[in-house]
């Protein structure tokens, strides 16, 4: 059996555009796509849905190689299936990062929980631990809860840049366009995908504002971002004289 992720435009906004199918028959893997459809109804971004589909594809290929079927059963949550899948990933060479293993196991566990919501989670000593979960609003007594199956992730040590490294960073930008992109992300807090999708009409020169919309999520609300005076000079230097010459909507 061969499985892959395809990008489909059928089904409208209520279905995920990313589908996991079996080739060459083109048959959909129902339990995986039901989970993706549920996450689509929650209005997650397309990039997130694609990431979920790829993680579930990785699990599905392992599951089919062991059980010779893509059908999932209720005992998948009550037995050591997730622990076996974790061991399978840890046995790879080169070994995946701990964050990658935890992300894959977390997505698979949520997909299985979506299929069998009443099945109790197994306890794996050394991987699970009990803790006290505080109420969402801070009222009431904490309740015992079971952590998710995960491996230990190494802690990242953030080292601040030196003065010379900061100077080399800023001197590496040769054009006003480079400075405008870095300024939008560093000073305005925009994500890389939001900067890429900016259009010329989103920059309001008269009001010194930028309209930012999360176009990856349908019907998302727009954000109006005021720009600092020092950074607005860079925006004008890039957008002003070149706007007519580029003749395109993208900024």
MOJOHU-V783328 format. One record per pair of residues at least 6 apart in sequence whose C-alpha atoms are under 6 Angstrom apart, sorted by the first residue. I is the first residue (numbers start at 1). J is the second residue. If there is no record, write none. Layout:
i->I j->J
i->I j->J
This chain:
i->2 j->22
i->2 j->23
i->3 j->21
i->3 j->22
i->3 j->23
i->4 j->20
i->4 j->21
i->5 j->19
i->5 j->20
i->6 j->18
i->6 j->19
i->7 j->17
i->7 j->18
i->8 j->17
i->9 j->17
i->14 j->41
i->15 j->37
i->16 j->36
i->16 j->37
i->16 j->40
i->20 j->29
i->21 j->27
i->21 j->28
i->21 j->29
i->35 j->111
i->45 j->216
i->45 j->217
i->55 j->104
i->64 j->70
i->78 j->121
i->78 j->122
i->98 j->153
i->102 j->150
i->127 j->149
i->128 j->147
i->128 j->149
i->129 j->146
i->129 j->147
i->130 j->145
i->130 j->146
i->131 j->144
i->131 j->145
i->132 j->142
i->132 j->143
i->132 j->144
i->132 j->145
i->133 j->142
i->133 j->143
i->134 j->142
i->176 j->238
i->177 j->238
i->180 j->235
i->184 j->190
i->198 j->251
i->199 j->249
i->199 j->250
i->199 j->251
i->200 j->249
i->200 j->250
i->200 j->251
i->202 j->210
i->202 j->211
i->203 j->210
i->204 j->210
i->209 j->225
i->209 j->226
i->209 j->227
i->210 j->224
i->210 j->225
i->211 j->223
i->211 j->224
i->212 j->222
i->212 j->223
i->213 j->222
i->214 j->220
